[in-house]
Amino acid sequence: MVKIVAQNRRARYDYEILDTVEAGLMLTGQEVKSCRNGNANLAGSYVSFLHGKPVLKGMKIAAYQFASGLESYDPGRDRPLLLSKADVQRLQSASDEKGITIIPLEVRAGKYIKVLLGLGKGKSRFDKRQKIREKEVKKKLHRGEDY
C-alpha cells in the first residue's frame, strides 16, 4: 500500500506537466521515519544536476521527534535521487531545453520512499486565469445555474 506523504499542489497550478518519472530518495533513517509520519514539505523544491547526478533541493523533512543527536541535522539539505541511467539522461536532456524544469510533485511512502517528478513548462498568467474561468463554468453547470 502506497501512502502519499506530501504534495506540491502549487506545481500543478504554475506548470503544465508534460511527463512524470518516479525516483527513489537517498535518506537517513530518521528522515525515513519522519517522512512516514508526514513531516515532509515540497514547497519551493526543485531538481538540479550536480556532476551529472540528479539532486533534490529545497525539500524540507522535519527532524524525527524521537531521534537523538539532532544538533547537526539540516532539514533542507540536498538529497540525491536514485534513477536509472536512461531516466537520468532523459531528464538531463529535457532540463537543458529552454523553459523546461523538473519539479517534484509528490512524495510516496510504501516499502520505499519515492518522489514523483514532473517535467514542467511554466504557465503564463493568461493560462492560469483561463484555467480558473473553466473551473468556475464547470461548477456553475454542475450546480445547474445559468452561465
N, C-alpha and C positions, 0 to 999 in steps of 0.2 A: 504494500500500500504506500503510495506516494502522497506526501503532505506538502502543500505549498506554504512555505515558511515566510517568504517576503515577496512583494510585488512592486514593480516600478510602474505605477499607473500613469505617471506623468509622461513616460517614454512613449506610450501609445498615442498620447494626445499631441506631443511635439514632433513625433517622427512617423513617417509612413514605413511600416515594417515590410521589407522585401523578402527576407528569408530568415529562418531560425536555425540555430545549432545548439545542441546540448553539450555542455562541457563539465568536467569534474573540477572540483576546487581542492587545492592543497591547503589543508587547515591543520591546526594543532588540536590536541584532544579536547582542551577546554572550549575551543571555538566550535567544535562539532556539537558538544553538549549545549552550549549557549544557543547555537543555531537551531537545534531541535526544539528548544524552548520558545522559539520565535523572536529571539533578540537580534535579528539581522535587519539592516536598513540599506536599501539600494538607491536611495535618493542621491542624485548627483554623481553616481558611479559610472565608469566607462572602462573600455578595454583599450590598452595600447600595447605596442610590441617593444620589448626590451631585449636586445641582442637576438632578434628573430623569434623570441618566445612570447606568447600572449600573457599579459598580466592584468588582473582586475584591480583597478584603482578606485579609491573613494568609497568602497563598501565598508560600512561600519558594523562590527559584531561586538556587542557589549560583553564585558568580562563575565565569565561564569561565576555566579554568586558563591558557590561552594569551593572554588579553586583557591589554592594557596599560591603565594609568590606572584601576586598581581602587580607588584611595584613597577616592573619593566614592560607591562603589557600595553601595546598600542592598538586600539580598536580600529583604526583606519589604515592599517598597514597594507602594502601591496601584496596581493595574493596570486601566485602562479595558477594558471589554468591548465588542465590536463585534456589535451586534444590529440587526435591522430595527425600525422604529418600532412595528410591530404586536406584535412579541415583547417590546419594552421595556414597552409599555403593559400587555400581558397579565401580565408578571412583576411589574410595579409594583402592579397591582390585586390580584394574588394575595398579594403580600407584605404588603399593607395589611390583609388578613384576619387575624383573631386565630389564632395558633398555626401559621401557615404561614411557613416560612423558605425561602430559596434557598441551596442547598448545592452546591458544586462536587463532582462525583462522580469524574471522571477527566479527565486531560489527554491529548490525542491529537496525535501528530506525523505529518503526511503532507506535503503540499505546504505547508500552513499549520499553525500551532499552534492547536488548538481545545480548548475546555473544554466538557465535558458538564455542564450544570446541572440540578439536580433540585429540584422543588417538594416540600418535605418537611413532614410533620406529625410532631411528636415522639411517640415511643412511650413508654408508661408502663412501669414496672418489670414489671408483670404481663405485658404483651405480650411483653417481652423474654424473660422466664422461660418463657412458653408456647412461644415460637418455639424455644428451646433444647430443651425437652422433646420437641417434634415432631421435631426433627433426631435426637435420641437414639433415639426409637422407630423412625424410618426406618432408621437404621444397624443396629439390632438385627434388624429384619425382613429387611433386605437380607442380613445375615450368616446368617440362619436361626436365630437364637437365640430362646428363649422370651421373650415380652414379659410 
